[in-house]
Structures are given as C-alpha cells and as structure tokens.
Amino acid sequence: MSAAVAALSEPETLSVDEAARVLGIGRNGAYEAVARGEIPSIRIGKRILVPRRQLLELLDAPQKSAEPAVTGSKALRTISDAESSEDRRAT
C-alpha cells in the first residue's frame, strides 16, 4: 500500500461526536464549544466537521492557566471581602 493510499484511509476530519469522544466531553458540550469557536470546525452543507490536524494541535498547545470561575453567592462574598479589605487599607 502506497503512502498516499495509507493517508486516505484515515479521514482528515472528525464528526463533532467523534471529536467529543477524543476530548472526553459530551456531545452537547462539544456542539456548544464548536458554536463558541473553542473547537475548530468547518461546515459542509448541513454537516459540521472538525479538522483532525487542528484538533490535535489544540490538544498539544500549552494551556493558559485560568482561575476557576466564581459564581453565585461565593462571588458575592468574594466581592464583599475585597471591598472590606480596600476599606481597611483606606483607613
């Protein structure tokens, strides 16, 4: 089998479902990430495809360290604590 034939045996794109399995996330989460632009994708007709090479590059890229999102009542306490410490510094 020639190299060209071998290259054609592995598709260059994945379905969103296949990409979700590779990433270890759910199907709905994968579609939402595609919509947000977090997973690279191309649309051909009604199909949404994920380029295999770009997905692998995404997985190999160094990740930005982000602080976990703070929501709800914990966010309010965090804001309140920050304001209190600013008040103490001002006096």
PDB file as gemmi writes it, atoms N, CA and C in Angstrom:
CRYST1    1.000    1.000    1.000  90.00  90.00  90.00 P 1                      
ATOM      1  N   MET A   1       0.860  -1.172   0.000  1.00  0.00           N  
ATOM      2  CA  MET A   1       0.000   0.000   0.000  1.00  0.00           C  
ATOM      3  C   MET A   1       0.910   1.239   0.000  1.00  0.00           C  
ATOM      4  N   SER A   2       0.632   2.160  -0.909  1.00  0.00           N  
ATOM      5  CA  SER A   2       1.450   3.361  -1.010  1.00  0.00           C  
ATOM      6  C   SER A   2       1.117   4.327   0.115  1.00  0.00           C  
ATOM      7  N   ALA A   3       1.994   5.311   0.331  1.00  0.00           N  
ATOM      8  CA  ALA A   3       1.780   6.306   1.392  1.00  0.00           C  
ATOM      9  C   ALA A   3       0.524   7.124   1.133  1.00  0.00           C  
ATOM     10  N   ALA A   4       0.246   7.412  -0.145  1.00  0.00           N  
ATOM     11  CA  ALA A   4      -0.946   8.203  -0.485  1.00  0.00           C  
ATOM     12  C   ALA A   4      -2.217   7.442  -0.126  1.00  0.00           C  
ATOM     13  N   VAL A   5      -2.244   6.148  -0.417  1.00  0.00           N  
ATOM     14  CA  VAL A   5      -3.415   5.340  -0.094  1.00  0.00           C  
ATOM     15  C   VAL A   5      -3.566   5.221   1.415  1.00  0.00           C  
ATOM     16  N   ALA A   6      -2.449   5.047   2.117  1.00  0.00           N  
ATOM     17  CA  ALA A   6      -2.497   4.957   3.579  1.00  0.00           C  
ATOM     18  C   ALA A   6      -3.025   6.255   4.176  1.00  0.00           C  
ATOM     19  N   ALA A   7      -2.613   7.395   3.624  1.00  0.00           N  
ATOM     20  CA  ALA A   7      -3.080   8.691   4.125  1.00  0.00           C  
ATOM     21  C   ALA A   7      -4.580   8.851   3.908  1.00  0.00           C  
ATOM     22  N   LEU A   8      -5.092   8.314   2.817  1.00  0.00           N  
ATOM     23  CA  LEU A   8      -6.522   8.428   2.534  1.00  0.00           C  
ATOM     24  C   LEU A   8      -7.361   7.502   3.401  1.00  0.00           C  
ATOM     25  N   SER A   9      -6.746   6.465   3.979  1.00  0.00           N  
ATOM     26  CA  SER A   9      -7.522   5.538   4.791  1.00  0.00           C  
ATOM     27  C   SER A   9      -7.939   6.159   6.124  1.00  0.00           C  
ATOM     28  N   GLU A  10      -7.237   7.185   6.569  1.00  0.00           N  
ATOM     29  CA  GLU A  10      -7.597   7.889   7.803  1.00  0.00           C  
ATOM     30  C   GLU A  10      -8.179   9.248   7.425  1.00  0.00           C  
ATOM     31  N   PRO A  11      -9.434   9.493   7.764  1.00  0.00           N  
ATOM     32  CA  PRO A  11     -10.059  10.751   7.344  1.00  0.00           C  
ATOM     33  C   PRO A  11      -9.388  11.970   7.974  1.00  0.00           C  
ATOM     34  N   GLU A  12      -9.395  13.056   7.237  1.00  0.00           N  
ATOM     35  CA  GLU A  12      -8.799  14.310   7.708  1.00  0.00           C  
ATOM     36  C   GLU A  12      -9.716  15.052   8.666  1.00  0.00           C  
ATOM     37  N   THR A  13     -10.980  14.648   8.726  1.00  0.00           N  
ATOM     38  CA  THR A  13     -11.932  15.323   9.604  1.00  0.00           C  
ATOM     39  C   THR A  13     -12.648  14.307  10.482  1.00  0.00           C  
ATOM     40  N   LEU A  14     -13.183  14.819  11.583  1.00  0.00           N  
ATOM     41  CA  LEU A  14     -13.982  14.025  12.505  1.00  0.00           C  
ATOM     42  C   LEU A  14     -15.360  14.664  12.608  1.00  0.00           C  
ATOM     43  N   SER A  15     -16.341  13.857  12.926  1.00  0.00           N  
ATOM     44  CA  SER A  15     -17.643  14.426  13.246  1.00  0.00           C  
ATOM     45  C   SER A  15     -17.528  15.078  14.625  1.00  0.00           C  
ATOM     46  N   VAL A  16     -18.482  15.895  14.976  1.00  0.00           N  
ATOM     47  CA  VAL A  16     -18.468  16.521  16.302  1.00  0.00           C  
ATOM     48  C   VAL A  16     -18.579  15.437  17.379  1.00  0.00           C  
ATOM     49  N   ASP A  17     -19.368  14.399  17.128  1.00  0.00           N  
ATOM     50  CA  ASP A  17     -19.480  13.288  18.085  1.00  0.00           C  
ATOM     51  C   ASP A  17     -18.133  12.601  18.293  1.00  0.00           C  
ATOM     52  N   GLU A  18     -17.398  12.352  17.194  1.00  0.00           N  
ATOM     53  CA  GLU A  18     -16.083  11.712  17.300  1.00  0.00           C  
ATOM     54  C   GLU A  18     -15.108  12.613  18.053  1.00  0.00           C  
ATOM     55  N   ALA A  19     -15.144  13.910  17.750  1.00  0.00           N  
ATOM     56  CA  ALA A  19     -14.267  14.860  18.444  1.00  0.00           C  
ATOM     57  C   ALA A  19     -14.594  14.889  19.932  1.00  0.00           C  
ATOM     58  N   ALA A  20     -15.873  14.811  20.272  1.00  0.00           N  
ATOM     59  CA  ALA A  20     -16.280  14.787  21.681  1.00  0.00           C  
ATOM     60  C   ALA A  20     -15.679  13.586  22.388  1.00  0.00           C  
ATOM     61  N   ARG A  21     -15.701  12.421  21.741  1.00  0.00           N  
ATOM     62  CA  ARG A  21     -15.106  11.220  22.347  1.00  0.00           C  
ATOM     63  C   ARG A  21     -13.602  11.379  22.528  1.00  0.00           C  
ATOM     64  N   VAL A  22     -12.923  11.962  21.536  1.00  0.00           N  
ATOM     65  CA  VAL A  22     -11.482  12.195  21.642  1.00  0.00           C  
ATOM     66  C   VAL A  22     -11.177  13.117  22.822  1.00  0.00           C  
ATOM     67  N   LEU A  23     -11.997  14.144  22.989  1.00  0.00           N  
ATOM     68  CA  LEU A  23     -11.781  15.133  24.046  1.00  0.00           C  
ATOM     69  C   LEU A  23     -12.297  14.670  25.409  1.00  0.00           C  
ATOM     70  N   GLY A  24     -13.107  13.622  25.408  1.00  0.00           N  
ATOM     71  CA  GLY A  24     -13.666  13.137  26.666  1.00  0.00           C  
ATOM     72  C   GLY A  24     -14.759  14.034  27.217  1.00  0.00           C  
ATOM     73  N   ILE A  25     -15.506  14.662  26.313  1.00  0.00           N  
ATOM     74  CA  ILE A  25     -16.615  15.521  26.727  1.00  0.00           C  
ATOM     75  C   ILE A  25     -17.901  14.999  26.092  1.00  0.00           C  
ATOM     76  N   GLY A  26     -19.023  15.507  26.536  1.00  0.00           N  
ATOM     77  CA  GLY A  26     -20.306  15.089  25.997  1.00  0.00           C  
ATOM     78  C   GLY A  26     -20.586  15.703  24.642  1.00  0.00           C  
ATOM     79  N   ARG A  27     -21.537  15.089  23.954  1.00  0.00           N  
ATOM     80  CA  ARG A  27     -21.929  15.543  22.622  1.00  0.00           C  
ATOM     81  C   ARG A  27     -22.431  16.980  22.651  1.00  0.00           C  
ATOM     82  N   ASN A  28     -23.336  17.296  23.577  1.00  0.00           N  
ATOM     83  CA  ASN A  28     -23.878  18.654  23.647  1.00  0.00           C  
ATOM     84  C   ASN A  28     -22.787  19.668  23.964  1.00  0.00           C  
ATOM     85  N   GLY A  29     -21.901  19.322  24.886  1.00  0.00           N  
ATOM     86  CA  GLY A  29     -20.795  20.213  25.222  1.00  0.00           C  
ATOM     87  C   GLY A  29     -19.895  20.476  24.031  1.00  0.00           C  
ATOM     88  N   ALA A  30     -19.694  19.443  23.200  1.00  0.00           N  
ATOM     89  CA  ALA A  30     -18.859  19.609  22.003  1.00  0.00           C  
ATOM     90  C   ALA A  30     -19.525  20.559  21.013  1.00  0.00           C  
ATOM     91  N   TYR A  31     -20.834  20.386  20.800  1.00  0.00           N  
ATOM     92  CA  TYR A  31     -21.533  21.303  19.881  1.00  0.00           C  
ATOM     93  C   TYR A  31     -21.519  22.731  20.416  1.00  0.00           C  
ATOM     94  N   GLU A  32     -21.646  22.892  21.724  1.00  0.00           N  
ATOM     95  CA  GLU A  32     -21.593  24.237  22.306  1.00  0.00           C  
ATOM     96  C   GLU A  32     -20.195  24.836  22.140  1.00  0.00           C  
ATOM     97  N   ALA A  33     -19.157  24.020  22.324  1.00  0.00           N  
ATOM     98  CA  ALA A  33     -17.785  24.502  22.152  1.00  0.00           C  
ATOM     99  C   ALA A  33     -17.518  24.875  20.698  1.00  0.00           C  
ATOM    100  N   VAL A  34     -18.086  24.133  19.756  1.00  0.00           N  
ATOM    101  CA  VAL A  34     -17.967  24.484  18.334  1.00  0.00           C  
ATOM    102  C   VAL A  34     -18.634  25.833  18.089  1.00  0.00           C  
ATOM    103  N   ALA A  35     -19.818  26.031  18.646  1.00  0.00           N  
ATOM    104  CA  ALA A  35     -20.548  27.292  18.453  1.00  0.00           C  
ATOM    105  C   ALA A  35     -19.777  28.469  19.032  1.00  0.00           C  
ATOM    106  N   ARG A  36     -19.060  28.247  20.154  1.00  0.00           N  
ATOM    107  CA  ARG A  36     -18.263  29.315  20.779  1.00  0.00           C  
ATOM    108  C   ARG A  36     -16.913  29.509  20.092  1.00  0.00           C  
ATOM    109  N   GLY A  37     -16.561  28.611  19.181  1.00  0.00           N  
ATOM    110  CA  GLY A  37     -15.282  28.708  18.490  1.00  0.00           C  
ATOM    111  C   GLY A  37     -14.139  28.082  19.259  1.00  0.00           C  
ATOM    112  N   GLU A  38     -14.428  27.336  20.310  1.00  0.00           N  
ATOM    113  CA  GLU A  38     -13.384  26.697  21.113  1.00  0.00           C  
ATOM    114  C   GLU A  38     -12.854  25.418  20.463  1.00  0.00           C  
ATOM    115  N   ILE A  39     -13.666  24.789  19.645  1.00  0.00           N  
ATOM    116  CA  ILE A  39     -13.251  23.634  18.863  1.00  0.00           C  
ATOM    117  C   ILE A  39     -13.279  24.069  17.406  1.00  0.00           C  
ATOM    118  N   PRO A  40     -12.160  23.926  16.689  1.00  0.00           N  
ATOM    119  CA  PRO A  40     -12.136  24.336  15.282  1.00  0.00           C  
ATOM    120  C   PRO A  40     -13.096  23.471  14.470  1.00  0.00           C  
ATOM    121  N   SER A  41     -13.780  24.082  13.530  1.00  0.00           N  
ATOM    122  CA  SER A  41     -14.748  23.321  12.738  1.00  0.00           C  
ATOM    123  C   SER A  41     -14.929  23.952  11.368  1.00  0.00           C  
ATOM    124  N   ILE A  42     -15.425  23.137  10.463  1.00  0.00           N  
ATOM    125  CA  ILE A  42     -15.830  23.614   9.142  1.00  0.00           C  
ATOM    126  C   ILE A  42     -17.218  23.064   8.876  1.00  0.00           C  
ATOM    127  N   ARG A  43     -17.995  23.808   8.125  1.00  0.00           N  
ATOM    128  CA  ARG A  43     -19.348  23.369   7.789  1.00  0.00           C  
ATOM    129  C   ARG A  43     -19.372  23.064   6.293  1.00  0.00           C  
ATOM    130  N   ILE A  44     -19.839  21.869   5.986  1.00  0.00           N  
ATOM    131  CA  ILE A  44     -20.027  21.466   4.595  1.00  0.00           C  
ATOM    132  C   ILE A  44     -21.478  21.027   4.480  1.00  0.00           C  
ATOM    133  N   GLY A  45     -22.266  21.859   3.834  1.00  0.00           N  
ATOM    134  CA  GLY A  45     -23.698  21.598   3.794  1.00  0.00           C  
ATOM    135  C   GLY A  45     -24.257  21.676   5.202  1.00  0.00           C  
ATOM    136  N   LYS A  46     -24.944  20.628   5.626  1.00  0.00           N  
ATOM    137  CA  LYS A  46     -25.500  20.597   6.978  1.00  0.00           C  
ATOM    138  C   LYS A  46     -24.534  19.980   7.983  1.00  0.00           C  
ATOM    139  N   ARG A  47     -23.455  19.405   7.495  1.00  0.00           N  
ATOM    140  CA  ARG A  47     -22.513  18.713   8.390  1.00  0.00           C  
ATOM    141  C   ARG A  47     -21.507  19.677   8.985  1.00  0.00           C  
ATOM    142  N   ILE A  48     -21.191  19.456  10.243  1.00  0.00           N  
ATOM    143  CA  ILE A  48     -20.125  20.193  10.918  1.00  0.00           C  
ATOM    144  C   ILE A  48     -18.999  19.197  11.131  1.00  0.00           C  
ATOM    145  N   LEU A  49     -17.827  19.520  10.613  1.00  0.00           N  
ATOM    146  CA  LEU A  49     -16.680  18.633  10.708  1.00  0.00           C  
ATOM    147  C   LEU A  49     -15.553  19.316  11.465  1.00  0.00           C  
ATOM    148  N   VAL A  50     -14.788  18.525  12.190  1.00  0.00           N  
ATOM    149  CA  VAL A  50     -13.654  19.031  12.956  1.00  0.00           C  
ATOM    150  C   VAL A  50     -12.383  18.531  12.277  1.00  0.00           C  
ATOM    151  N   PRO A  51     -11.538  19.447  11.781  1.00  0.00           N  
ATOM    152  CA  PRO A  51     -10.285  19.022  11.156  1.00  0.00           C  
ATOM    153  C   PRO A  51      -9.395  18.299  12.176  1.00  0.00           C  
ATOM    154  N   ARG A  52      -9.004  17.070  11.852  1.00  0.00           N  
ATOM    155  CA  ARG A  52      -8.205  16.241  12.756  1.00  0.00           C  
ATOM    156  C   ARG A  52      -6.907  16.945  13.157  1.00  0.00           C  
ATOM    157  N   ARG A  53      -6.206  17.514  12.202  1.00  0.00           N  
ATOM    158  CA  ARG A  53      -4.911  18.153  12.477  1.00  0.00           C  
ATOM    159  C   ARG A  53      -5.066  19.325  13.453  1.00  0.00           C  
ATOM    160  N   GLN A  54      -6.092  20.153  13.252  1.00  0.00           N  
ATOM    161  CA  GLN A  54      -6.310  21.299  14.145  1.00  0.00           C  
ATOM    162  C   GLN A  54      -6.716  20.846  15.537  1.00  0.00           C  
ATOM    163  N   LEU A  55      -7.489  19.766  15.625  1.00  0.00           N  
ATOM    164  CA  LEU A  55      -7.877  19.248  16.932  1.00  0.00           C  
ATOM    165  C   LEU A  55      -6.645  18.741  17.686  1.00  0.00           C  
ATOM    166  N   LEU A  56      -5.757  18.037  16.980  1.00  0.00           N  
ATOM    167  CA  LEU A  56      -4.534  17.542  17.616  1.00  0.00           C  
ATOM    168  C   LEU A  56      -3.632  18.694  18.046  1.00  0.00           C  
ATOM    169  N   GLU A  57      -3.557  19.741  17.228  1.00  0.00           N  
ATOM    170  CA  GLU A  57      -2.775  20.934  17.602  1.00  0.00           C  
ATOM    171  C   GLU A  57      -3.354  21.588  18.846  1.00  0.00           C  
ATOM    172  N   LEU A  58      -4.679  21.634  18.928  1.00  0.00           N  
ATOM    173  CA  LEU A  58      -5.353  22.202  20.092  1.00  0.00           C  
ATOM    174  C   LEU A  58      -4.989  21.418  21.348  1.00  0.00           C  
ATOM    175  N   LEU A  59      -4.951  20.096  21.232  1.00  0.00           N  
ATOM    176  CA  LEU A  59      -4.615  19.254  22.381  1.00  0.00           C  
ATOM    177  C   LEU A  59      -3.146  19.383  22.775  1.00  0.00           C  
ATOM    178  N   ASP A  60      -2.275  19.635  21.799  1.00  0.00           N  
ATOM    179  CA  ASP A  60      -0.846  19.756  22.082  1.00  0.00           C  
ATOM    180  C   ASP A  60      -0.438  21.140  22.559  1.00  0.00           C  
ATOM    181  N   ALA A  61      -1.289  22.145  22.326  1.00  0.00           N  
ATOM    182  CA  ALA A  61      -0.951  23.531  22.679  1.00  0.00           C  
ATOM    183  C   ALA A  61      -0.895  23.692  24.191  1.00  0.00           C  
ATOM    184  N   PRO A  62       0.082  24.485  24.680  1.00  0.00           N  
ATOM    185  CA  PRO A  62       0.111  24.753  26.119  1.00  0.00           C  
ATOM    186  C   PRO A  62      -1.150  25.509  26.528  1.00  0.00           C  
ATOM    187  N   GLN A  63      -1.724  25.103  27.637  1.00  0.00           N  
ATOM    188  CA  GLN A  63      -2.969  25.708  28.103  1.00  0.00           C  
ATOM    189  C   GLN A  63      -2.672  26.914  28.970  1.00  0.00           C  
ATOM    190  N   LYS A  64      -3.481  27.957  28.815  1.00  0.00           N  
ATOM    191  CA  LYS A  64      -3.393  29.122  29.683  1.00  0.00           C  
ATOM    192  C   LYS A  64      -3.913  28.708  31.053  1.00  0.00           C  
ATOM    193  N   SER A  65      -3.214  29.098  32.094  1.00  0.00           N  
ATOM    194  CA  SER A  65      -3.748  28.785  33.420  1.00  0.00           C  
ATOM    195  C   SER A  65      -4.776  29.847  33.764  1.00  0.00           C  
ATOM    196  N   ALA A  66      -5.960  29.386  34.000  1.00  0.00           N  
ATOM    197  CA  ALA A  66      -7.055  30.297  34.321  1.00  0.00           C  
ATOM    198  C   ALA A  66      -7.558  29.970  35.711  1.00  0.00           C  
ATOM    199  N   GLU A  67      -7.923  31.011  36.424  1.00  0.00           N  
ATOM    200  CA  GLU A  67      -8.519  30.791  37.728  1.00  0.00           C  
ATOM    201  C   GLU A  67      -9.925  30.257  37.523  1.00  0.00           C  
ATOM    202  N   PRO A  68     -10.370  29.371  38.379  1.00  0.00           N  
ATOM    203  CA  PRO A  68     -11.731  28.861  38.219  1.00  0.00           C  
ATOM    204  C   PRO A  68     -12.754  29.979  38.357  1.00  0.00           C  
ATOM    205  N   ALA A  69     -13.810  29.860  37.589  1.00  0.00           N  
ATOM    206  CA  ALA A  69     -14.869  30.866  37.632  1.00  0.00           C  
ATOM    207  C   ALA A  69     -15.555  30.834  38.986  1.00  0.00           C  
ATOM    208  N   VAL A  70     -15.851  32.007  39.495  1.00  0.00           N  
ATOM    209  CA  VAL A  70     -16.557  32.121  40.769  1.00  0.00           C  
ATOM    210  C   VAL A  70     -17.937  32.673  40.463  1.00  0.00           C  
ATOM    211  N   THR A  71     -18.958  31.929  40.876  1.00  0.00           N  
ATOM    212  CA  THR A  71     -20.320  32.354  40.572  1.00  0.00           C  
ATOM    213  C   THR A  71     -21.182  32.287  41.816  1.00  0.00           C  
ATOM    214  N   GLY A  72     -22.363  32.856  41.703  1.00  0.00           N  
ATOM    215  CA  GLY A  72     -23.357  32.754  42.766  1.00  0.00           C  
ATOM    216  C   GLY A  72     -22.969  33.478  44.033  1.00  0.00           C  
ATOM    217  N   SER A  73     -23.395  32.919  45.180  1.00  0.00           N  
ATOM    218  CA  SER A  73     -23.178  33.584  46.464  1.00  0.00           C  
ATOM    219  C   SER A  73     -21.696  33.668  46.807  1.00  0.00           C  
ATOM    220  N   LYS A  74     -20.899  32.706  46.325  1.00  0.00           N  
ATOM    221  CA  LYS A  74     -19.461  32.765  46.578  1.00  0.00           C  
ATOM    222  C   LYS A  74     -18.860  33.999  45.909  1.00  0.00           C  
ATOM    223  N   ALA A  75     -19.351  34.333  44.718  1.00  0.00           N  
ATOM    224  CA  ALA A  75     -18.870  35.527  44.023  1.00  0.00           C  
ATOM    225  C   ALA A  75     -19.198  36.770  44.816  1.00  0.00           C  
ATOM    226  N   LEU A  76     -20.397  36.817  45.374  1.00  0.00           N  
ATOM    227  CA  LEU A  76     -20.783  37.983  46.173  1.00  0.00           C  
ATOM    228  C   LEU A  76     -19.909  38.102  47.413  1.00  0.00           C  
ATOM    229  N   ARG A  77     -19.615  36.965  48.071  1.00  0.00           N  
ATOM    230  CA  ARG A  77     -18.729  37.003  49.244  1.00  0.00           C  
ATOM    231  C   ARG A  77     -17.336  37.465  48.857  1.00  0.00           C  
ATOM    232  N   THR A  78     -16.848  37.006  47.714  1.00  0.00           N  
ATOM    233  CA  THR A  78     -15.513  37.396  47.252  1.00  0.00           C  
ATOM    234  C   THR A  78     -15.457  38.892  46.990  1.00  0.00           C  
ATOM    235  N   ILE A  79     -16.482  39.439  46.345  1.00  0.00           N  
ATOM    236  CA  ILE A  79     -16.537  40.877  46.081  1.00  0.00           C  
ATOM    237  C   ILE A  79     -16.623  41.634  47.399  1.00  0.00           C  
ATOM    238  N   SER A  80     -17.461  41.164  48.289  1.00  0.00           N  
ATOM    239  CA  SER A  80     -17.618  41.809  49.584  1.00  0.00           C  
ATOM    240  C   SER A  80     -16.315  41.794  50.372  1.00  0.00           C  
ATOM    241  N   ASP A  81     -15.605  40.663  50.371  1.00  0.00           N  
ATOM    242  CA  ASP A  81     -14.323  40.556  51.064  1.00  0.00           C  
ATOM    243  C   ASP A  81     -13.298  41.527  50.479  1.00  0.00           C  
ATOM    244  N   ALA A  82     -13.290  41.643  49.151  1.00  0.00           N  
ATOM    245  CA  ALA A  82     -12.346  42.553  48.505  1.00  0.00           C  
ATOM    246  C   ALA A  82     -12.651  43.996  48.872  1.00  0.00           C  
ATOM    247  N   GLU A  83     -13.934  44.344  48.904  1.00  0.00           N  
ATOM    248  CA  GLU A  83     -14.307  45.710  49.273  1.00  0.00           C  
ATOM    249  C   GLU A  83     -13.939  45.997  50.718  1.00  0.00           C  
ATOM    250  N   SER A  84     -14.133  45.036  51.618  1.00  0.00           N  
ATOM    251  CA  SER A  84     -13.793  45.208  53.021  1.00  0.00           C  
ATOM    252  C   SER A  84     -12.303  45.438  53.202  1.00  0.00           C  
ATOM    253  N   SER A  85     -11.487  44.695  52.471  1.00  0.00           N  
ATOM    254  CA  SER A  85     -10.045  44.860  52.623  1.00  0.00           C  
ATOM    255  C   SER A  85      -9.600  46.205  52.067  1.00  0.00           C  
ATOM    256  N   GLU A  86     -10.293  46.720  51.014  1.00  0.00           N  
ATOM    257  CA  GLU A  86      -9.975  48.037  50.490  1.00  0.00           C  
ATOM    258  C   GLU A  86     -10.339  49.103  51.509  1.00  0.00           C  
ATOM    259  N   ASP A  87     -11.474  48.939  52.191  1.00  0.00           N  
ATOM    260  CA  ASP A  87     -11.902  49.891  53.209  1.00  0.00           C  
ATOM    261  C   ASP A  87     -10.881  49.942  54.363  1.00  0.00           C  
ATOM    262  N   ARG A  88     -10.374  48.773  54.754  1.00  0.00           N  
ATOM    263  CA  ARG A  88      -9.403  48.735  55.847  1.00  0.00           C  
ATOM    264  C   ARG A  88      -8.105  49.426  55.451  1.00  0.00           C  
ATOM    265  N   ARG A  89      -7.698  49.268  54.174  1.00  0.00           N  
ATOM    266  CA  ARG A  89      -6.464  49.934  53.734  1.00  0.00           C  
ATOM    267  C   ARG A  89      -6.633  51.446  53.670  1.00  0.00           C  
ATOM    268  N   ALA A  90      -7.841  51.912  53.362  1.00  0.00           N  
ATOM    269  CA  ALA A  90      -8.098  53.347  53.237  1.00  0.00           C  
ATOM    270  C   ALA A  90      -8.080  54.056  54.574  1.00  0.00           C  
ATOM    271  N   THR A  91      -8.304  53.329  55.666  1.00  0.00           N  
ATOM    272  CA  THR A  91      -8.350  53.982  56.988  1.00  0.00           C  
ATOM    273  C   THR A  91      -7.048  53.844  57.728  1.00  0.00           C  
TER     274      THR A  91                                                      
END                                                                             
